[in-house]
Amino acid sequence: MLTEQQHLSFFFFFFLPDMYPFILRVISCLCIFQGGVFSEECSQGALGKRETFFVPAGGSLSLSCVVQHCGGNWTGNWLKMWENSTSTTVENSARHRFTIAPVSANRSELLLKILSVRQSDEGLYTCNVKWSDGSNAVSHWKQVNVTKGVASQRKLLHRVLVCTGAFLCLPVILGLARCLSSEVKQQPHPRIEVFHADGHRDGSHQPPQPPPRRPVPKKRTAP
């Protein structure tokens, strides 16, 4: 019988030389993976793709962009460009709501929600980020087009009201038609009704008869 020490020596002598390449490959893969993970650096920037929005007047719109701050200090806002190529900061108001939502430890989301969209809200929008070192970054511009949606909303409301009125009036119309059809079935034929009326007519309702004529006396002629 082989002892435990002999078993180990037998294993190292026959199997360990064949496992050296496999062990080296595993160690090299772990080193490469670890080096790639820790060597990846977080680059600051404003992430947002170019988009075009069509919003009906009176509707609402939400614009968003992701800020990759990598845990540093920063401030952000939304800018709007006018037709004369000038840009202004979109301030918080009753219709414009600006919020910041954290996504992860290195990223946050800038949100701009526009309520009761007007024609004056049409234009280009971008999020502007200012870093702690004084530099800034902007995302891609987002085009907002305001369409005439009030007329379409009125047409839709008009259609809804018409359909509702038709559904409400339909039972009434069917009830009236049923009542009229039942009354028509209960009435007898007009000719039979006239016949019974003539048969049961009372003598008091007969028209007055003229008095009988008296016989005219014949003239006598002389013999």
Accessible surface in RSA format (square Angstrom, percent):
REM  Atomic radii and reference values for relative SASA: ProtOr
REM  Chains: A
REM  Algorithm: Lee & Richards
REM  Probe-radius: 1.40
REM  Slices: 20
REM RES _ NUM      All-atoms   Total-Side   Main-Chain    Non-polar    All polar
REM                ABS   REL    ABS   REL    ABS   REL    ABS   REL    ABS   REL
RES MET A   1   230.93 119.6 159.13 105.3  71.81 171.0 130.06 110.6 100.87 133.6
RES LEU A   2   111.05  61.8  92.84  66.4  18.21  45.8  93.10  65.4  17.95  48.3
RES THR A   3    79.62  56.6  72.69  73.7   6.93  16.5  74.69 100.3   4.93   7.5
RES GLU A   4   138.59  79.6 128.91  97.5   9.68  23.0  49.06  94.9  89.53  73.1
RES GLN A   5   145.77  81.5 141.54 103.4   4.22  10.0  45.32  96.5 100.45  76.2
RES GLN A   6    83.93  46.9  80.97  59.2   2.96   7.0  27.42  58.4  56.51  42.9
RES HIS A   7   100.99  55.2  97.09  67.5   3.90  10.0  63.61  65.6  37.38  43.5
RES LEU A   8    95.68  53.3  95.53  68.3   0.15   0.4  95.68  67.2   0.00   0.0
RES SER A   9    65.02  54.9  54.41  72.6  10.61  24.4  48.71 103.7  16.31  22.8
RES PHE A  10   104.46  52.3  99.67  61.7   4.79  12.5 104.43  63.3   0.03   0.1
RES PHE A  11    87.49  43.8  87.28  54.1   0.21   0.6  87.49  53.0   0.00   0.0
RES PHE A  12   105.28  52.7  99.00  61.3   6.28  16.3  99.12  60.1   6.16  17.6
RES PHE A  13   147.11  73.6 131.69  81.6  15.42  40.1 138.09  83.7   9.02  25.8
RES PHE A  14   103.77  51.9  89.53  55.5  14.23  37.0  92.20  55.9  11.57  33.1
RES PHE A  15   106.25  53.2 105.99  65.6   0.26   0.7 106.11  64.3   0.14   0.4
RES LEU A  16    39.33  21.9  39.33  28.1   0.00   0.0  39.33  27.6   0.00   0.0
RES PRO A  17    68.39  49.8  57.24  52.2  11.15  40.5  57.43  47.4  10.97  68.1
RES ASP A  18   112.53  78.8  90.25  89.8  22.28  52.7  32.10  75.6  80.43  80.2
RES MET A  19    79.02  40.9  77.69  51.4   1.33   3.2  69.73  59.3   9.29  12.3
RES TYR A  20   117.76  55.0 117.71  67.0   0.05   0.1  85.59  64.3  32.17  39.7
RES PRO A  21    71.27  51.9  66.88  61.0   4.38  15.9  70.85  58.5   0.41   2.6
RES PHE A  22   131.72  65.9 129.33  80.1   2.39   6.2 130.63  79.2   1.09   3.1
RES ILE A  23    64.79  36.9  63.70  47.5   1.08   2.6  64.79  46.7   0.00   0.0
RES LEU A  24   117.20  65.3 113.13  80.9   4.07  10.2 113.52  79.7   3.68   9.9
RES ARG A  25   170.14  71.4 168.25  85.8   1.88   4.5  51.96  71.0 118.18  71.6
RES VAL A  26    62.88  41.4  59.68  54.0   3.20   7.7  62.79  54.6   0.09   0.2
RES ILE A  27    90.89  51.7  90.68  67.6   0.21   0.5  90.89  65.5   0.00   0.0
RES SER A  28    53.11  44.9  47.05  62.8   6.06  14.0  41.25  87.9  11.86  16.6
RES CYS A  29    80.34  60.8  74.71  83.3   5.63  13.2  26.61  67.4  53.73  57.9
RES LEU A  30   114.19  63.6 112.06  80.2   2.13   5.3 112.45  79.0   1.74   4.7
RES CYS A  31    78.72  59.5  67.26  75.0  11.46  26.9  27.43  69.5  51.29  55.3
RES ILE A  32   131.67  74.9 122.07  90.9   9.60  23.1 128.46  92.5   3.21   8.7
RES PHE A  33   144.98  72.5 137.04  84.9   7.94  20.7 144.32  87.5   0.66   1.9
RES GLN A  34   107.34  60.0 105.21  76.9   2.12   5.1  24.39  51.9  82.95  62.9
RES GLY A  35    38.68  47.7   0.00   N/A  38.68  47.7  36.82 101.0   1.86   4.2
RES GLY A  36    42.18  52.0   0.00   N/A  42.18  52.0  33.04  90.7   9.14  20.5
RES VAL A  37    78.13  51.4  66.41  60.1  11.72  28.2  68.73  59.7   9.40  25.5
RES PHE A  38   157.60  78.8 127.32  78.9  30.28  78.8 131.28  79.6  26.32  75.3
RES SER A  39    79.99  67.6  54.49  72.7  25.50  58.7  49.64 105.7  30.35  42.5
RES GLU A  40   142.18  81.6 113.91  86.2  28.27  67.3  42.34  81.9  99.84  81.5
RES GLU A  41   157.18  90.2 131.89  99.8  25.30  60.2  50.12  96.9 107.06  87.4
RES CYS A  42    58.12  44.0  25.67  28.6  32.44  76.2  27.87  70.6  30.25  32.6
RES SER A  43    81.99  69.3  72.06  96.2   9.93  22.9  48.88 104.1  33.11  46.4
RES GLN A  44    88.29  49.4  57.67  42.1  30.62  72.9  15.72  33.5  72.57  55.0
RES GLY A  45    14.62  18.0   0.00   N/A  14.62  18.0  14.62  40.1   0.00   0.0
RES ALA A  46    15.99  14.7   0.00   0.0  15.99  36.4   0.00   0.0  15.99  42.4
RES LEU A  47    78.09  43.5  72.95  52.2   5.14  12.9  76.11  53.5   1.98   5.3
RES GLY A  48    18.08  22.3   0.00   N/A  18.08  22.3  10.64  29.2   7.44  16.7
RES LYS A  49   146.88  71.7 138.55  85.0   8.33  19.8  84.87  76.4  62.01  66.1
RES ARG A  50   162.33  68.2 138.28  70.5  24.05  57.3  60.13  82.2 102.19  61.9
RES GLU A  51    55.05  31.6  47.09  35.6   7.97  19.0  17.96  34.7  37.10  30.3
RES THR A  52    77.71  55.3  50.76  51.5  26.95  64.2  24.50  32.9  53.20  80.4
RES PHE A  53    47.45  23.7  44.49  27.6   2.95   7.7  47.45  28.8   0.00   0.0
RES PHE A  54   142.17  71.1 112.96  70.0  29.21  76.0 113.14  68.6  29.03  83.1
RES VAL A  55     8.02   5.3   7.68   7.0   0.34   0.8   8.02   7.0   0.00   0.0
RES PRO A  56    56.73  41.3  56.73  51.7   0.00   0.0  56.73  46.8   0.00   0.0
RES ALA A  57    22.72  20.9  22.55  34.8   0.17   0.4  22.55  31.8   0.17   0.5
RES GLY A  58    49.94  61.6   0.00   N/A  49.94  61.6  24.39  66.9  25.55  57.2
RES GLY A  59    19.80  24.4   0.00   N/A  19.80  24.4  19.78  54.3   0.02   0.1
RES SER A  60    67.81  57.3  45.70  61.0  22.10  50.9  11.23  23.9  56.58  79.3
RES LEU A  61    16.54   9.2  11.73   8.4   4.82  12.1  16.21  11.4   0.34   0.9
RES SER A  62    71.08  60.1  53.54  71.5  17.54  40.4  36.26  77.2  34.82  48.8
RES LEU A  63     1.00   0.6   0.00   0.0   1.00   2.5   0.84   0.6   0.16   0.4
RES SER A  64    45.31  38.3  37.54  50.1   7.77  17.9   5.57  11.9  39.74  55.7
RES CYS A  65     3.48   2.6   0.00   0.0   3.48   8.2   3.48   8.8   0.00   0.0
RES VAL A  66    39.87  26.2  39.86  36.1   0.01   0.0  39.86  34.6   0.01   0.0
RES VAL A  67     0.00   0.0   0.00   0.0   0.00   0.0   0.00   0.0   0.00   0.0
RES GLN A  68    27.12  15.2  27.12  19.8   0.00   0.0   2.60   5.5  24.52  18.6
RES HIS A  69    15.12   8.3  15.12  10.5   0.00   0.0  12.42  12.8   2.71   3.1
RES CYS A  70    36.52  27.6  12.33  13.8  24.18  56.8  12.34  31.3  24.17  26.1
RES GLY A  71    57.14  70.5   0.00   N/A  57.14  70.5  24.29  66.7  32.85  73.6
RES GLY A  72    32.38  39.9   0.00   N/A  32.38  39.9  24.50  67.2   7.88  17.7
RES ASN A  73   117.78  81.2 110.76 107.0   7.02  16.9  23.99  57.7  93.79  90.7
RES TRP A  74    48.12  19.3  22.34  10.8  25.78  60.5  13.49   7.2  34.63  56.2
RES THR A  75    92.55  65.8  87.59  88.8   4.96  11.8  79.58 106.9  12.96  19.6
RES GLY A  76    16.23  20.0   0.00   N/A  16.23  20.0   2.46   6.8  13.77  30.8
RES ASN A  77    48.52  33.5  48.52  46.9   0.00   0.0  12.57  30.2  35.95  34.7
RES TRP A  78     0.68   0.3   0.31   0.2   0.37   0.9   0.31   0.2   0.37   0.6
RES LEU A  79    31.73  17.7  31.73  22.7   0.00   0.0  31.73  22.3   0.00   0.0
RES LYS A  80    12.10   5.9  12.10   7.4   0.00   0.0   8.71   7.8   3.39   3.6
RES MET A  81    53.99  28.0  50.44  33.4   3.55   8.5  33.07  28.1  20.92  27.7
RES TRP A  82   110.57  44.4 100.77  48.8   9.81  23.0 102.42  54.6   8.15  13.2
RES GLU A  83   183.60 105.4 146.34 110.7  37.26  88.7  69.59 134.6 114.01  93.1
RES ASN A  84   108.75  75.0  81.51  78.8  27.24  65.6  46.66 112.3  62.09  60.0
RES SER A  85    89.73  75.8  67.01  89.4  22.71  52.3  31.61  67.3  58.12  81.4
RES THR A  86    67.25  47.8  63.01  63.9   4.25  10.1  61.06  82.0   6.19   9.4
RES SER A  87    58.41  49.4  32.12  42.9  26.30  60.6   3.66   7.8  54.76  76.7
RES THR A  88    68.46  48.7  62.59  63.5   5.86  14.0  61.54  82.7   6.92  10.5
RES THR A  89    56.68  40.3  39.18  39.7  17.50  41.7  17.47  23.5  39.20  59.3
RES VAL A  90    23.31  15.3  11.05  10.0  12.25  29.5  15.66  13.6   7.64  20.7
RES GLU A  91   120.75  69.3 112.30  85.0   8.45  20.1  53.62 103.7  67.13  54.8
RES ASN A  92    97.98  67.6  70.97  68.6  27.01  65.0  31.02  74.7  66.96  64.7
RES SER A  93    61.73  52.2  38.19  51.0  23.55  54.2  49.18 104.7  12.55  17.6
RES ALA A  94    89.51  82.3  64.81 100.0  24.70  56.2  75.82 106.8  13.69  36.3
RES ARG A  95    40.16  16.9  39.73  20.3   0.42   1.0  22.03  30.1  18.12  11.0
RES HIS A  96    28.23  15.4  28.15  19.6   0.08   0.2  16.79  17.3  11.44  13.3
RES ARG A  97   131.68  55.3 127.89  65.2   3.79   9.0  36.80  50.3  94.88  57.5
RES PHE A  98    45.15  22.6  30.74  19.0  14.40  37.5  30.74  18.6  14.40  41.2
RES THR A  99    72.89  51.8  68.31  69.3   4.58  10.9  66.21  88.9   6.69  10.1
RES ILE A 100    87.45  49.8  58.90  43.9  28.55  68.8  58.93  42.4  28.52  77.4
RES ALA A 101    35.94  33.0  34.45  53.2   1.49   3.4  35.94  50.6   0.00   0.0
RES PRO A 102   113.48  82.7  91.01  83.0  22.46  81.6  91.27  75.4  22.20 138.0
RES VAL A 103    88.77  58.4  56.10  50.8  32.67  78.7  60.99  53.0  27.78  75.3
RES SER A 104    65.59  55.4  42.69  57.0  22.90  52.7  51.04 108.7  14.54  20.4
RES ALA A 105    89.86  82.6  62.16  95.9  27.69  63.0  74.83 105.4  15.03  39.8
RES ASN A 106    66.78  46.0  66.38  64.1   0.39   0.9   6.61  15.9  60.17  58.2
RES ARG A 107    95.38  40.0  95.38  48.6   0.00   0.0  11.42  15.6  83.96  50.9
RES SER A 108     9.11   7.7   9.11  12.2   0.00   0.0   0.00   0.0   9.11  12.8
RES GLU A 109    46.06  26.4  46.06  34.8   0.00   0.0   1.63   3.2  44.43  36.3
RES LEU A 110     0.00   0.0   0.00   0.0   0.00   0.0   0.00   0.0   0.00   0.0
RES LEU A 111    57.81  32.2  57.80  41.4   0.01   0.0  57.81  40.6   0.00   0.0
RES LEU A 112     1.46   0.8   0.87   0.6   0.59   1.5   1.24   0.9   0.22   0.6
RES LYS A 113    91.63  44.7  91.54  56.2   0.09   0.2  36.02  32.4  55.61  59.2
RES ILE A 114     0.39   0.2   0.39   0.3   0.00   0.0   0.39   0.3   0.00   0.0
RES LEU A 115    41.45  23.1  41.45  29.7   0.00   0.0  41.45  29.1   0.00   0.0
RES SER A 116    62.17  52.5  57.46  76.7   4.71  10.9  20.71  44.1  41.46  58.1
RES VAL A 117     3.41   2.2   0.43   0.4   2.98   7.2   0.43   0.4   2.98   8.1
RES ARG A 118   139.78  58.7 136.42  69.5   3.36   8.0  39.97  54.6  99.81  60.5
RES GLN A 119   113.27  63.3 102.40  74.8  10.87  25.9  63.57 135.3  49.69  37.7
RES SER A 120    66.91  56.5  51.92  69.3  15.00  34.5  51.27 109.2  15.64  21.9
RES ASP A 121     5.48   3.8   5.48   5.5   0.00   0.0   0.10   0.2   5.39   5.4
RES GLU A 122    65.74  37.7  53.12  40.2  12.62  30.0  10.41  20.1  55.33  45.2
RES GLY A 123    14.21  17.5   0.00   N/A  14.21  17.5  14.21  39.0   0.00   0.0
RES LEU A 124    55.06  30.7  54.96  39.3   0.10   0.2  54.96  38.6   0.10   0.3
RES TYR A 125     1.92   0.9   1.92   1.1   0.00   0.0   0.55   0.4   1.37   1.7
RES THR A 126     0.41   0.3   0.41   0.4   0.00   0.0   0.38   0.5   0.03   0.0
RES CYS A 127     0.00   0.0   0.00   0.0   0.00   0.0   0.00   0.0   0.00   0.0
RES ASN A 128    27.38  18.9  26.55  25.7   0.83   2.0   0.29   0.7  27.09  26.2
RES VAL A 129     0.00   0.0   0.00   0.0   0.00   0.0   0.00   0.0   0.00   0.0
RES LYS A 130   113.86  55.5 112.19  68.8   1.66   4.0  54.35  48.9  59.51  63.4
RES TRP A 131    20.59   8.3  14.42   7.0   6.17  14.5   7.20   3.8  13.39  21.7
RES SER A 132    92.46  78.1  51.41  68.6  41.04  94.5  32.13  68.4  60.33  84.5
RES ASP A 133   118.66  83.1  76.78  76.4  41.88  99.0  49.81 117.2  68.85  68.7
RES GLY A 134    48.98  60.4   0.00   N/A  48.98  60.4  26.52  72.8  22.46  50.3
RES SER A 135    55.02  46.5  44.40  59.3  10.62  24.5  47.36 100.9   7.66  10.7
RES ASN A 136    93.53  64.5  71.96  69.5  21.57  51.9   7.30  17.6  86.24  83.4
RES ALA A 137    26.26  24.1  18.75  28.9   7.51  17.1  26.26  37.0   0.00   0.0
RES VAL A 138    80.37  52.9  60.50  54.8  19.87  47.9  60.50  52.6  19.87  53.9
RES SER A 139     7.41   6.3   0.00   0.0   7.41  17.1   3.78   8.0   3.63   5.1
RES HIS A 140    95.87  52.4  91.50  63.6   4.38  11.2  57.71  59.5  38.16  44.4
RES TRP A 141    65.32  26.2  64.24  31.1   1.08   2.5  40.96  21.8  24.36  39.5
RES LYS A 142     3.18   1.6   3.18   1.9   0.00   0.0   0.36   0.3   2.82   3.0
RES GLN A 143    51.96  29.1  51.40  37.6   0.56   1.3  21.44  45.6  30.52  23.1
RES VAL A 144     0.45   0.3   0.45   0.4   0.00   0.0   0.45   0.4   0.00   0.0
RES ASN A 145    33.63  23.2  33.63  32.5   0.00   0.0  10.73  25.8  22.90  22.1
RES VAL A 146    12.33   8.1   0.00   0.0  12.33  29.7   0.00   0.0  12.33  33.4
RES THR A 147    59.20  42.1  53.35  54.1   5.85  13.9  50.66  68.0   8.54  12.9
RES LYS A 148   193.32  94.3 169.76 104.2  23.56  56.1 115.14 103.6  78.17  83.3
RES GLY A 149     2.64   3.3   0.00   N/A   2.64   3.3   2.64   7.2   0.00   0.0
RES VAL A 150    70.21  46.2  70.15  63.5   0.06   0.1  70.15  60.9   0.06   0.2
RES ALA A 151    57.94  53.3  52.16  80.5   5.78  13.2  55.51  78.2   2.44   6.5
RES SER A 152    62.77  53.0  55.45  74.0   7.32  16.9  46.44  98.9  16.33  22.9
RES GLN A 153    93.84  52.5  87.84  64.2   6.00  14.3  37.72  80.3  56.12  42.6
RES ARG A 154   170.37  71.5 165.71  84.5   4.67  11.1  54.98  75.1 115.39  69.9
RES LYS A 155   130.91  63.9 127.17  78.0   3.73   8.9  73.48  66.1  57.43  61.2
RES LEU A 156   113.47  63.2 112.16  80.2   1.31   3.3 112.98  79.3   0.49   1.3
RES LEU A 157   107.34  59.8 104.46  74.7   2.88   7.2 106.84  75.0   0.50   1.3
RES HIS A 158   117.78  64.4 115.71  80.4   2.07   5.3  75.10  77.4  42.68  49.7
RES ARG A 159   155.93  65.5 153.40  78.2   2.53   6.0  45.85  62.7 110.07  66.7
RES VAL A 160    77.08  50.7  73.68  66.7   3.40   8.2  76.90  66.8   0.17   0.5
RES LEU A 161   111.49  62.1 103.53  74.1   7.96  20.0 103.85  72.9   7.64  20.6
RES VAL A 162    83.51  55.0  74.74  67.7   8.77  21.1  81.57  70.9   1.94   5.3
RES CYS A 163    68.65  51.9  65.36  72.9   3.29   7.7  17.27  43.8  51.38  55.4
RES THR A 164    65.88  46.9  62.35  63.2   3.53   8.4  49.96  67.1  15.92  24.1
RES GLY A 165    29.09  35.9   0.00   N/A  29.09  35.9  28.49  78.2   0.60   1.3
RES ALA A 166    61.88  56.9  46.68  72.0  15.20  34.6  55.72  78.5   6.16  16.3
RES PHE A 167   149.23  74.7 139.69  86.5   9.53  24.8 140.65  85.3   8.58  24.6
RES LEU A 168   125.16  69.7 114.98  82.3  10.18  25.6 116.41  81.8   8.75  23.5
RES CYS A 169    68.32  51.7  67.15  74.9   1.17   2.8  13.97  35.4  54.35  58.6
RES LEU A 170    90.95  50.6  89.98  64.4   0.97   2.4  90.95  63.9   0.00   0.0
RES PRO A 171    83.35  60.7  71.57  65.2  11.78  42.8  74.81  61.8   8.55  53.1
RES VAL A 172    93.93  61.8  86.94  78.7   6.99  16.8  93.09  80.9   0.85   2.3
RES ILE A 173   103.84  59.1 102.84  76.6   1.00   2.4 103.24  74.3   0.61   1.6
RES LEU A 174   108.90  60.6 104.11  74.5   4.79  12.0 104.48  73.4   4.42  11.9
RES GLY A 175    34.03  42.0   0.00   N/A  34.03  42.0  33.02  90.6   1.02   2.3
RES LEU A 176   110.64  61.6 109.71  78.5   0.93   2.3 109.75  77.1   0.90   2.4
RES ALA A 177    55.45  51.0  45.68  70.5   9.77  22.2  50.91  71.7   4.55  12.0
RES ARG A 178   192.03  80.6 186.09  94.9   5.94  14.1  61.64  84.2 130.39  79.0
RES CYS A 179    73.38  55.5  70.39  78.5   2.99   7.0  19.51  49.4  53.87  58.1
RES LEU A 180   112.95  62.9 112.65  80.6   0.31   0.8 112.80  79.2   0.15   0.4
RES SER A 181    51.81  43.8  44.35  59.2   7.46  17.2  39.36  83.8  12.46  17.5
RES SER A 182    49.26  41.6  44.92  59.9   4.34  10.0  36.81  78.4  12.45  17.4
RES GLU A 183    99.49  57.1  97.42  73.7   2.07   4.9  32.37  62.6  67.12  54.8
RES VAL A 184   108.30  71.3 100.48  91.0   7.82  18.8 100.61  87.4   7.69  20.9
RES LYS A 185   172.59  84.2 140.93  86.5  31.67  75.4  92.22  83.0  80.37  85.6
RES GLN A 186   149.91  83.8 118.88  86.9  31.02  73.9  45.50  96.9 104.40  79.2
RES GLN A 187   132.01  73.8 115.01  84.1  17.00  40.5  32.34  68.8  99.67  75.6
RES PRO A 188    88.51  64.5  67.17  61.2  21.34  77.6  79.35  65.5   9.16  56.9
RES HIS A 189   102.89  56.2  92.49  64.3  10.40  26.6  65.38  67.4  37.50  43.6
RES PRO A 190    88.38  64.4  85.91  78.3   2.46   9.0  88.13  72.8   0.24   1.5
RES ARG A 191   192.45  80.8 183.62  93.6   8.83  21.0  61.81  84.5 130.63  79.2
RES ILE A 192    93.76  53.4  91.87  68.4   1.88   4.5  93.76  67.5   0.00   0.0
RES GLU A 193   106.21  61.0 101.43  76.7   4.78  11.4  34.30  66.3  71.91  58.7
RES VAL A 194    90.59  59.6  89.06  80.6   1.53   3.7  90.59  78.7   0.00   0.0
RES PHE A 195   143.25  71.7 139.99  86.7   3.26   8.5 143.02  86.7   0.23   0.6
RES HIS A 196    95.70  52.3  93.58  65.0   2.12   5.4  70.36  72.5  25.33  29.5
RES ALA A 197    56.97  52.4  41.43  63.9  15.54  35.3  51.89  73.1   5.08  13.5
RES ASP A 198    75.45  52.9  57.39  57.1  18.07  42.7  27.01  63.6  48.44  48.3
RES GLY A 199    61.35  75.7   0.00   N/A  61.35  75.7  30.41  83.5  30.94  69.3
RES HIS A 200   152.26  83.2 122.49  85.1  29.77  76.2  96.08  99.0  56.18  65.4
RES ARG A 201   145.78  61.2 116.18  59.2  29.60  70.5  33.11  45.2 112.68  68.3
RES ASP A 202    84.58  59.2  77.33  77.0   7.25  17.2  24.34  57.3  60.24  60.1
RES GLY A 203    45.10  55.6   0.00   N/A  45.10  55.6  26.19  71.9  18.91  42.4
RES SER A 204    91.27  77.1  49.66  66.3  41.61  95.9  55.79 118.8  35.47  49.7
RES HIS A 205   139.79  76.4 111.38  77.4  28.41  72.7  70.03  72.2  69.76  81.2
RES GLN A 206   110.45  61.8  93.88  68.6  16.57  39.4  15.93  33.9  94.52  71.7
RES PRO A 207    99.17  72.3  89.42  81.5   9.76  35.5  96.08  79.3   3.09  19.2
RES PRO A 208   133.88  97.6 104.59  95.3  29.29 106.5 116.13  95.9  17.75 110.3
RES GLN A 209   142.09  79.5 116.77  85.3  25.32  60.3  54.58 116.2  87.51  66.4
RES PRO A 210   109.49  79.8  89.13  81.2  20.36  74.0  96.02  79.3  13.47  83.7
RES PRO A 211   113.20  82.5  97.71  89.1  15.49  56.3 103.76  85.7   9.44  58.7
RES PRO A 212   126.05  91.9 103.25  94.1  22.80  82.9 113.62  93.8  12.43  77.3
RES ARG A 213   233.18  97.9 202.05 103.0  31.14  74.1  77.72 106.2 155.46  94.2
RES ARG A 214   216.61  90.9 198.65 101.3  17.96  42.8  70.60  96.5 146.01  88.5
RES PRO A 215   124.07  90.4 102.12  93.1  21.95  79.8 112.97  93.3  11.09  68.9
RES VAL A 216   132.03  86.9 111.04 100.5  20.99  50.6 112.62  97.9  19.41  52.7
RES PRO A 217   114.97  83.8  95.59  87.1  19.38  70.4 106.73  88.1   8.24  51.2
RES LYS A 218   192.29  93.8 167.33 102.7  24.95  59.4 116.36 104.7  75.92  80.9
RES LYS A 219   191.02  93.2 165.95 101.8  25.07  59.7 113.99 102.6  77.03  82.1
RES ARG A 220   238.09 100.0 203.01 103.5  35.08  83.5  78.05 106.7 160.04  97.0
RES THR A 221   123.84  88.1  98.71 100.1  25.12  59.9  72.88  97.9  50.96  77.0
RES ALA A 222    94.64  87.0  60.10  92.8  34.54  78.6  66.16  93.2  28.48  75.4
RES PRO A 223   179.14 130.6 108.30  98.7  70.85 257.5 148.58 122.7  30.56 189.9
END  Absolute sums over single chains surface
CHAIN  1 A    18566.1      15734.6       2831.5      11715.6       6850.4
END  Absolute sums over all chains
TOTAL         18566.1      15734.6       2831.5      11715.6       6850.4
